[in-house]
Amino acid sequence: MAVTRLKRKNRRNKVVAKQKVQFLKLGTNLEAGSRSKMPKNSQVAKNNEIINELESKINKQ
């Protein structure tokens, strides 16, 4: 009985590990295209521009 339980656990671990790898691959692979590009008028883009301007002013001093 211990052998079959161990086999079942190993098989489950293998499946779970494969699913985790697949999930991480899907989460990190951003394809270049219209959906992954940031719109020019988005708030994040505006904030990044302001931060870059402030950093450049600090670095000049």
ABEGO torsion letter per residue (X at the ends): XAAAAAAAAAAAAAAAAAAAAAAAAAAABBBBEAAABBBAABAAAAAAAAAAAAAAAAAAX
